[in-house]
Each structure stands twice: as C-alpha cells, then as structure tokens.
C-alpha cells in the first residue's frame, strides 16, 4: 500500500516517487513487512489534468541513466526509512512472453 507521494527537486527538474509498505502474514517466518520507495519518473507536468474519474494525471519521463538513478537512490535513502528503492520502467508497447 502506498502511504506517501513525493515530488523531490533534482537539479532543475523534479522526481516523482511513492513510499509504500508491504505486509505478508503467511511467510515462513510468520508476520513480516517492509517499506519501499517506487521512483516513478521525472515530472514534466504535475497533476495538470484529470481522468474521467477525477483522478489527477501528471506527465512524466522515465529515468534510464544509471548514474542519475544512483544519485536519486542516495537522496531517497537519506530522506526515507525504506528497505528497497525500485525504479519504474515503461511497459507500454512491450509484449510479454
């Protein structure tokens, strides 16, 4: 479950990431949980329009540069108490197989 949406300044740009918590109640060790950050992308426009259900929509751009990802990872580690930092990759147009 996501608990926080963050717009983080990064140079002249901004990054969108989400902080979430996952809980497993049937692991081999019993009840367990973890906190993570899902780095969505660079923000091109923040909540500029809404979909048919009234949910805000932002325009974003993938973060593919590994050096930039490493810098972002360090900054999020300094700000958030998370065990994992995951970067989104675009999936549209890709076929499974």
N, C-alpha and C positions, 0 to 999 in steps of 0.2 A: 504494500500500500504506500502510495506517495503521501508524504506529510508536508512537503515544502517545495515551492517553485522559486528558483533564484535566477535573477538577472545579474551576472557578475561582470563588471568592467574588465576589459582586457585590451590594453593599449587604446587604440581609437575605436575599438569595437566592443561588443558585449556578447557574453556567452549565456545560453540558457541551460540550466541543469536542474534536475529534480532530486530530492533526497527522499529515500524510501526505507521502509522496514519490511523485512520478510520474516515470517514465523512458520516453523514446522513443528507440529505437535506429535509427529509419529516417526521421528528419526531414530536411528539405532541407539542413540544416547539419551533419548527422551525429548522433552520440550526444548526447543532451540530457536534462536532468532538472530538476525544480523541487520546492520544498517548499511546502506549503499547510496552512491550517487550515480545518476544516469545523466551523462553530459549529452545534451541533445544536439546543439549546433551553435554556430554564430547566429545572432539575431540580425535580420535585415530590417524587419519592421515588427514592432511589439504590439500585439493584440489590436491590429488595425481594422479588422472586420470580424464579423460573427457568422457562424454557420446557421443552418435552418433551425437549430435548437437553441440559438442564442449563446452558444459557447464561443469565447474569443479565439481568434485564429491569428497566429504570428507567422511571418515568413522567415525562414531560416536557411542556413547554408552549412553543409557538412564540414567537419574539421578533420581533414585527412593527413595533415602534416604531423609526423610522429614527434618532432621537436616541440611543436606547439602543444600537442597532447601531453607531453611530459611536463611542460611548464604549467599547464592547466591542472594536471594531476597534483602537483606540488602545492599549488594555491588552494585547491579544494581540501587537501589533507590538512592544511593549516587552519581552515575555517570550519570543517565539519568533522564529527566523530563517526566516521564510516569505515567499514572493513574493505569495501570494494569501490572502485571507480570505473565505470563502464562507459565507453563511447558508442553512441548510436552510429549505425551505418545505414545508408539509404537502402531500402529493399524494393522500392517500386521499379518495375521493369525487369527484375531478376526472376528467372524461373527456377523453381525448386527441382530437386532431382537427386 
